[in-house]
Amino acid sequence: MKAQPRASHYVNGRFVEDERGAPLEVVYPATGETIARLNAATPNIVELAVEAARAAQGEWARMRPAERGRILRRAADMLRTRNDELARLETLDTGKPIQETAVADPASAAEALEFFGGAVAAFHGDFVDFGGGPFGYTRREPLGVCVGIGAWNYPIQGAGWKSAPALAMGNAMVFKPSENTPLSALALAEIYTEAGLPDGLFNVVQGFGDVGAALTAHPHVAKVSLTGSVPTGRKVLAQAGAQMKHATMELGGKSPLIVFDDADVENAVGGAMLANFYSTGQVCSNGTRVFVQEGIYDRFLDRLTQRTARIRIGDPLDPATQMGPLINKAQHDKVTAYIDIGRREGATLHHGGGVPQLQGFEGGFFVEPTIFTGVEDDMRIAREEIFGPVMSVLSFRGEDEAVARANDTEFGLSAGVFSRDLSRAHRVVAEIKAGSCWINHYNLAPAELPFGGYKQSGIGRENSLAALAHYSQLKSVYVETGDVVSPY
Ligand code: NAD
């Protein structure tokens, strides 16, 4: 199985290579097989990409927003037309089952391009009346060259979520995918070019953290948007802050999902499974602390166990497969180590916890969907982000207790509430310190709704008009219509 792109990077509308860059091997996580060999960007490639972006941005920014949007919407249509081919590429890159990538990944990127391609024409400055003649107005102006740095779990979605608002707003972007999943951003770059995006506006450079750091530090870069872990976010934000650059940080979480006694059990179980097992648990917003009220606890756990036991794990390219492998060996080691930690801390390994033996996939990074019960709030498995299919089920008595325990975390990305009592659901969500919350569902992220975290989970928002604000700066203009009154 090969997925070798024409070259490692995409700069100024063309594939480019610099073989002096550090080797970057792309591995299919289901088998451990190498499917592509790339090179990380050298300083020369970084320079070419930033320069190409800078050169193209001015004219792009002067174009009518609706015209910029039309190009994005054309690219959205092309993403949809090529959905199957892109879903397969994403499955090879990430190991996520084709069942997921066929509906979630290129589709979500397309949704972002379509949304921002339309919304930007209606995203204006304000008119301010000072009474009797003078007035003011504000202009939403682009920032210039923006850098996007992606995580491995949603590669094409991440590239789409960052580039669409940046480009719609009149910026240029240099995007660095995760070193684990470098392929689909290159496909997006080609699509943008085919859709009519002028050269230099969307560039892809590959590399590890040092390339991300070189881009963040580049004096001609005005903004950086990172999706990644909290420790990386701290470094990138500090580096951006040292040069007073704009920054959006989409970081990790350890989110709570609260199930009240009156919840619909099947929906709550479905929500908890989506919140822990989708993408083999490698989702930043996952609700990994599932708080279940005492009265529904046994019924919830029974159905959760039955439905989890039926999850089909295996060949990601088989449309019947529901769970694929983790991204790589390091992540596999980390997740299995956390399962050991949970056991040693005294939690009960209620389900899973093993490494499945799958014929033909012996070199893959699979782990079973895992449920711990008897979890205490201060255990490491209840406090630290595992980023794998490991669910902690905890029980609670009352609403105030649930809210206090849900908020007792350094993170604040997401939260979920399952209850038929909607007054209570709204009341609880209002008390939760998290940026993206769901009532009676989990992990949906439509383009129209802001997405992002409180506390250590980040700064800024992706999606919605809020993202356009984060990819622009505000200019205020005072206009006098009378004489200048001056004491001099
Ligand atoms: P990571 O922090 O290891 O890497 C993220 C990206 O940052 C990669 O492209 C990496 O090369 C780059 N990077 C690393 N060091 C850098 C530096 N010093 N300067 C600039 N760039 C640098 O994260 P990961 O392991 O790829 O992804 C998993 C993490 O991402 C999890 O914590 C997860 O919760 C988080 N995540 C958050 C969201 C969100 O929207 N909030 C979405 C997906 C993933």
Boltz pocket constraint, residues with backbone or C-beta under 6 A from the ligand:
constraints:
  - pocket:
      binder: B
      contacts: [[A, 149], [A, 150], [A, 151], [A, 152], [A, 153], [A, 154], [A, 176], [A, 177], [A, 178], [A, 179], [A, 207], [A, 208], [A, 209], [A, 210], [A, 211], [A, 212], [A, 213], [A, 216], [A, 226], [A, 227], [A, 228], [A, 229], [A, 230], [A, 232], [A, 233], [A, 235], [A, 236], [A, 249], [A, 250], [A, 251], [A, 252], [A, 253], [A, 282], [A, 283], [A, 284], [A, 285], [A, 385], [A, 387], [A, 413], [A, 452], [A, 453], [A, 457], [A, 458]]
      max_distance: 6.0
